[in-house]
């Protein structure tokens, strides 16, 4: 099993705090890793939010992909 790093741990903690379900969380984390997207950039994005939905996360991932 792969260890998670501190950035990933913070992302998971914040997503949990915002009420994002575990299946969506796994999808977000898997996409960040598989697409080799900058986890720190995603962390900065969610840290700046006062509320967060899975749609917000999906939109951000699309932006990070350059789409």
HELIX and SHEET records of a PDB file:
HELIX    1   1 UNK A    6  UNK A   17  1                                  12    
HELIX    2   2 UNK A   22  UNK A   34  1                                  13    
HELIX    3   3 UNK A   39  UNK A   47  1                                   9    
HELIX    4   4 UNK A   54  UNK A   65  1                                  12    
END                                                                             
